[in-house]
Amino acid sequence: MAHHEQSKATFPEHIRKKRNGEQLSAGEIRDFVQGVKDKTIQESQIGAMLMAIWLKGMVAEETLALTKEMMMSGEVMSWPAEWEGLMVDKHSTGGVGDKISLVLAPALAACGCKVPMISGRGLAHTGGTLDKLESIPGFNVYQSVQQLHRILEEVGCCIVGQTDNLVPADKVMYALRDVTSTVDSLPLITGSIISKKGAESLSALVLDVKFGNAALYKDLDSAKSLAQSMVTVGNSLGIRTGAVLSRMNCPIGRCVGNTLEVMESLECLKGRGPDDILELVTSLGGLLLWMIGRAGSLDEGKKVISTTLQNGAALEKFQNMMIGQGVANQIAASLCSTNADYYSILRRAHYQTELETQGHGTVLDIDGMVIAQVLHRLGAGRSKAGDPVNHSVGAELLVSLGQKVEKALLN
Ligand code: URA
């Protein structure tokens, strides 16, 4: 990238300005992000600026400038002209049992979209799409840009990890936010998420912003502000951006944990998924199809997505995506067969326990947060970056909301 004119002020002056609650100019924000990327400003200074942003916030103009500069800190993907208008993606702020991407990406590909989905790993108590996919033997989430093009050409969707050259400024800032208690800042979250989506050069993006006790943002109002901020910046970058606010108290679907969630996703792709997953997949996918003009209304879009789950078209895309990302043909075919014996391929947990109720009554709530925390401690998640996860740790809910239960009579 060409060298830019640095603003005259020194970096401590930029920090002071933000610390005092003043608005930073686009040039000052550029200095900051360039300095982060080129490592010409010290970590202590980055930390101080992050904290100043956390404390004083940013106006929409600053957030947009931050996001743009972050996006331009690395490679911005480019796609063939004939894919214009077809590039779509979804981002979720994270939940428990949130396996929507595994079903939605192939469903959208089956509708003719191109989905270069760049996903993450588990964060705090929430699961990560990459961890889930890695419970499939041979699945490689790291693909070169050339491979990514090839898979999009041949299949239409892929789900991959961030490459070194995609938004490198975010890598540095995210790691420092983690150790300076500055993760939960609206402009910093917006910059981090939307810069990565901007670098995918999308036509349309849908955001699934969770709220509730098992979400990262608990109350509806803060989820709404986050959605609004991301939608505004996404649209200003030229990506048609929409958001759905969805409740995150009970786990999504009936399975939580990497391997179990892959199995449940395959069941959805075979048209046998639970209603709540179906509702989210069709709503998010239907909205995207409507936004890019492939459906005349949200309802029509939902129906089109639903059809791809019922007629096997999405399943076929998932099978080909697995093969494209390194899974052996035979394994992919077995997993996708109608009566698949999943445990002949995926790892079953060593120990299994069925938890029985100690009384009788009606199920009024299922605390997704508690389930996630227990599974995390059993090894389903990691306590620091780079730790391995145990893919076979998981829980399957045997009851649903509203169900009556009673203590089993033994003997
Ligand atoms: N996911 C990201 O990529 N960045 C954030 O800041 C939060 C969630």
Boltz pocket constraint, residues with backbone or C-beta under 6 A from the ligand:
constraints:
  - pocket:
      binder: B
      contacts: [[A, 93], [A, 120], [A, 183], [A, 188], [A, 189], [A, 190], [A, 192], [A, 193]]
      max_distance: 6.0
